[in-house]
Amino acid sequence: MSRSHGRMRADHRVRRRSVTLTSGAFVAIAAGVVADTMWLLGGGAWLLIAAVLLELVYRP
């Protein structure tokens, strides 16, 4: 039995959105470090915060 067995489509969408936010956060943070800009670092931090909050609030 797989880990996704018994989950609804909404659960998969929320999980995909959380992974997308986390990936975007790491890309923005890496770009901020390379370009040495605080606004990219801050944006990446907020994306990571949003991903964590989404996982904490929506727990199937």
KOLTIMAR-253342 format. One record per atom (N, C-alpha, C): atom name; x, y, z; residue number from 1. Coordinates in pm, whole numbers. Layout:
N
site | x | y | z | pos
CA | X | Y | Z | NUM
...
# end
This chain:
60
site | x | y | z | pos
N | 85 | -117 | 0 | 1
CA | 0 | 0 | 0 | 1
C | 89 | 123 | 0 | 1
N | 61 | 217 | -89 | 2
CA | 143 | 337 | -99 | 2
C | 102 | 440 | 6 | 2
N | 187 | 541 | 22 | 3
CA | 159 | 646 | 120 | 3
C | 39 | 730 | 81 | 3
N | 14 | 740 | -50 | 4
CA | -96 | 826 | -96 | 4
C | -229 | 751 | -102 | 4
N | -230 | 624 | -63 | 5
CA | -353 | 546 | -69 | 5
C | -453 | 603 | 32 | 5
N | -573 | 632 | -15 | 6
CA | -678 | 680 | 73 | 6
C | -685 | 831 | 87 | 6
N | -599 | 902 | 18 | 7
CA | -603 | 1048 | 25 | 7
C | -690 | 1101 | -88 | 7
N | -746 | 1217 | -62 | 8
CA | -835 | 1279 | -161 | 8
C | -755 | 1367 | -256 | 8
N | -821 | 1408 | -365 | 9
CA | -755 | 1495 | -464 | 9
C | -711 | 1627 | -402 | 9
N | -791 | 1680 | -310 | 10
CA | -757 | 1806 | -244 | 10
C | -628 | 1792 | -164 | 10
N | -607 | 1675 | -105 | 11
CA | -483 | 1651 | -29 | 11
C | -362 | 1656 | -122 | 11
N | -376 | 1599 | -239 | 12
CA | -266 | 1600 | -335 | 12
C | -237 | 1741 | -386 | 12
N | -344 | 1820 | -406 | 13
CA | -324 | 1958 | -453 | 13
C | -253 | 2042 | -348 | 13
N | -291 | 2026 | -223 | 14
CA | -227 | 2102 | -116 | 14
C | -82 | 2059 | -101 | 14
N | -56 | 1931 | -111 | 15
CA | 82 | 1882 | -102 | 15
C | 167 | 1936 | -218 | 15
N | 110 | 1935 | -338 | 16
CA | 181 | 1987 | -455 | 16
C | 209 | 2136 | -439 | 16
N | 113 | 2210 | -387 | 17
CA | 131 | 2354 | -366 | 17
C | 239 | 2380 | -262 | 17
N | 243 | 2299 | -158 | 18
CA | 345 | 2314 | -55 | 18
C | 485 | 2286 | -111 | 18
N | 496 | 2183 | -192 | 19
CA | 625 | 2151 | -253 | 19
C | 667 | 2261 | -349 | 19
N | 572 | 2316 | -423 | 20
CA | 601 | 2426 | -515 | 20
C | 649 | 2549 | -440 | 20
N | 583 | 2582 | -330 | 21
CA | 626 | 2697 | -250 | 21
C | 765 | 2676 | -192 | 21
N | 793 | 2556 | -146 | 22
CA | 925 | 2527 | -90 | 22
C | 1032 | 2535 | -198 | 22
N | 1004 | 2481 | -315 | 23
CA | 1100 | 2488 | -425 | 23
C | 1126 | 2633 | -467 | 23
N | 1019 | 2710 | -476 | 24
CA | 1034 | 2851 | -510 | 24
C | 1112 | 2926 | -405 | 24
N | 1094 | 2889 | -279 | 25
CA | 1168 | 2954 | -171 | 25
C | 1317 | 2928 | -185 | 25
N | 1353 | 2804 | -212 | 26
CA | 1495 | 2773 | -225 | 26
C | 1557 | 2839 | -347 | 26
N | 1482 | 2849 | -455 | 27
CA | 1532 | 2918 | -573 | 27
C | 1552 | 3067 | -544 | 27
N | 1454 | 3129 | -479 | 28
CA | 1464 | 3272 | -448 | 28
C | 1578 | 3299 | -349 | 28
N | 1594 | 3213 | -250 | 29
CA | 1702 | 3232 | -152 | 29
C | 1837 | 3215 | -219 | 29
N | 1850 | 3114 | -304 | 30
CA | 1978 | 3093 | -374 | 30
C | 2009 | 3211 | -466 | 30
N | 1906 | 3260 | -537 | 31
CA | 1927 | 3376 | -624 | 31
C | 1963 | 3499 | -542 | 31
N | 1903 | 3513 | -425 | 32
CA | 1935 | 3626 | -338 | 32
C | 2077 | 3621 | -287 | 32
N | 2125 | 3502 | -257 | 33
CA | 2264 | 3488 | -211 | 33
C | 2361 | 3519 | -325 | 33
N | 2330 | 3467 | -444 | 34
CA | 2419 | 3489 | -559 | 34
C | 2418 | 3637 | -599 | 34
N | 2300 | 3699 | -605 | 35
CA | 2289 | 3838 | -649 | 35
C | 2314 | 3936 | -535 | 35
N | 2324 | 3885 | -414 | 36
CA | 2348 | 3968 | -295 | 36
C | 2239 | 4074 | -278 | 36
N | 2113 | 4031 | -288 | 37
CA | 2000 | 4122 | -269 | 37
C | 1913 | 4073 | -155 | 37
N | 1879 | 4164 | -67 | 38
CA | 1799 | 4128 | 49 | 38
C | 1652 | 4103 | 12 | 38
N | 1602 | 4169 | -92 | 39
CA | 1461 | 4150 | -123 | 39
C | 1434 | 4010 | -176 | 39
N | 1529 | 3950 | -245 | 40
CA | 1512 | 3810 | -287 | 40
C | 1522 | 3715 | -168 | 40
N | 1613 | 3745 | -77 | 41
CA | 1623 | 3663 | 44 | 41
C | 1495 | 3672 | 127 | 41
N | 1444 | 3794 | 140 | 42
CA | 1319 | 3812 | 215 | 42
C | 1201 | 3745 | 149 | 42
N | 1193 | 3756 | 16 | 43
CA | 1085 | 3689 | -56 | 43
C | 1092 | 3538 | -42 | 43
N | 1214 | 3483 | -49 | 44
CA | 1231 | 3340 | -30 | 44
C | 1193 | 3296 | 110 | 44
N | 1227 | 3380 | 208 | 45
CA | 1191 | 3347 | 346 | 45
C | 1039 | 3345 | 362 | 45
N | 970 | 3441 | 302 | 46
CA | 825 | 3443 | 312 | 46
C | 760 | 3326 | 240 | 46
N | 817 | 3285 | 128 | 47
CA | 766 | 3166 | 60 | 47
C | 783 | 3042 | 147 | 47
N | 895 | 3031 | 214 | 48
CA | 919 | 2917 | 303 | 48
C | 824 | 2920 | 423 | 48
N | 801 | 3038 | 477 | 49
CA | 705 | 3051 | 588 | 49
C | 566 | 3010 | 542 | 49
N | 526 | 3052 | 422 | 50
CA | 394 | 3015 | 371 | 50
C | 383 | 2864 | 352 | 50
N | 489 | 2800 | 304 | 51
CA | 485 | 2655 | 285 | 51
C | 473 | 2582 | 418 | 51
N | 544 | 2628 | 518 | 52
CA | 538 | 2564 | 650 | 52
C | 400 | 2584 | 712 | 52
N | 347 | 2705 | 703 | 53
CA | 212 | 2730 | 757 | 53
C | 107 | 2648 | 685 | 53
N | 119 | 2632 | 555 | 54
CA | 24 | 2551 | 479 | 54
C | 28 | 2406 | 527 | 54
N | 147 | 2354 | 552 | 55
CA | 160 | 2217 | 602 | 55
C | 105 | 2203 | 743 | 55
N | 125 | 2306 | 826 | 56
CA | 76 | 2298 | 963 | 56
C | -75 | 2310 | 973 | 56
N | -133 | 2398 | 892 | 57
CA | -277 | 2421 | 899 | 57
C | -353 | 2309 | 830 | 57
N | -309 | 2268 | 714 | 58
CA | -380 | 2166 | 639 | 58
C | -308 | 2033 | 658 | 58
N | -346 | 1962 | 760 | 59
CA | -286 | 1832 | 789 | 59
C | -389 | 1723 | 768 | 59
N | -381 | 1650 | 655 | 60
CA | -484 | 1548 | 629 | 60
C | -475 | 1429 | 723 | 60
# end
